[in-house]
């Protein structure tokens, strides 16, 4: 009993010194966790740059195991160009060959990878938005705008490819399955996209082309306005007009320079890659080859005959810079790896074809000019508006057509659509153009019938929600919370 | 000896076995393997949904797409007794524009069904062109209104004047005169045609075979002068086609080949304008031209020229 007073003192001491949160949840010293990482403005900027890393993806030649890394936009042509009438896979083997025949399954690995890549962009953006106040005050609005631009960019891709999708705009805690797996109507997804992009327009400047900028946000928002269920044509026209009036961008005189002089005057937003650097390079340049195969597959984005027919009429000097006719097939040449030489026969592709540095062009000035005409057309079938025809003709004249002799007195929807097709071929625009112009089903059902792709039907305009996501979602009344699209 | 007994017994056993086998029917033994036993009730039931898209060439022809889940059989009812069991049928609503309730009943292989009815809106979304008239307010020179004549006549469209309408192009009051297009004795055409004659010409593109209105304002001075037979007048026409030679345009007008011809003969004096709306039906090509001229001993004016479709 002599010791009882010591015990009382000890107990009292314990009860007086209250345990802080950190006492029970100590921050580890030996590893970095996000709560300890973001301490300075530079750290937040690193977090912002990390979002771009998710878009850039990991080259499949660097890490061939698809379960260990995402490909970012490096597979995007499969989900977009291959599902349009522009291009196809060279062979019929493997899941990459399913896209052009409208055979994509819910367990397709490339489709699933793209879904994961875009959500990775979204989660990284959501995460950094929690730490914005760590940054210097003058940078906070800009950083938030940049993260929201990228979040909108990812959602815009997802909503057009998959339809209703889970809408996640905050960091998700373990066990919060509801927001991760509840599909939200397309209309609400677009509301989120528009809000994010409007903030980006108001907070960003035009300092960068390989990062978000005011013009990139304006251009993307214009495209969103032209795509969302209730169109906003006047808003889109105004945004395009703002980009045109800013005089910050111009068409390259030579079409080839758009692709081989990186971040040129025409580029508004590009995702950069570095030649020869295994961690910063891309695989798609190599995969677009087939006859003299540089990639690890048999050849992707092989050009369809009916695109060549349109090039012959509307291509002008773009034709010889867009694809090359090998004896048995035509292949894309807009993204040839460094050191390629097509003046010799057979052509060569340099030493680094599989670690190519060609940028992925997300938005360029010619696209904005054509959107300007599209916005003025405002869903009509034709227009005689001279501002619309002026913008359309700027793109045509650069392609070698005559400003007067080739100027139409009346610009039709069909002319504009085919102009976008040949100007932006292999830049992953065609599928979205068809959807936006409301002709996807008409054109793709005819295309599928022509080429014998019997599995096409209207339901194939949406990709399946990846089966893996559905299987991870909780069971509610015996059914998975995350539902599948019709027809899959 | 033992061996032969075993043989006899073995045969016995075989016969008994065979006989026994014939008495027992299989169904009793395998009853427990019937599919219903231990199978789960299907709780994931069909849910009907569909979308529809009009054909690009015929708005009445609708392509339906099934968007149902958990279903294998389809029954479409388009009304009026028309049905289909295709998954994605195409149906033409021969009565044209209107709202038609279409029902889709889907069922699974247990014949559990679900029905959805959607009001299908069939509408003609054609929108006629509203042409933009360049310098329709006549504020600028006649450069946008001229055409070359192979017979040597003046290529300019009119004389630019400060005595135009008080109304702006959008119809609001300017508070003072705007600029306008002017003709006089020297610029007169038809029976008073001469090398200085002026015709205002502008080619426009409109939707083919569609009702349009040509609208403009004109004023004729009321000074006393020797008038042509039939009186002083301005003439506004819509020509059939586009022209590169004014002489050809003049020839069509002279033989009455224009799509519409309007004679303006209200003489109210300078800057007192009369607004005119002339209806015409466009031709099959949609390529037409505005053709303005005058026969007048005194100054006359045209302003605010517009062409717009019937909506």
Interface residues (C-beta under 8 A of the other chain):
Chain A: X380 X381 X382 X383 X384 X385 X386 X409 X410 X439 X441 X442 X457 X458 X459 X477 X478 X479 X483 X484 X486 X487
Chain B: X43 X44 X49 X51 X53 X55 X56 X63 X65 X66 X67 X68 X69 X87 X88 X126 X127 X129 X130 X131 X132 X134 X203 X204 X205 X286
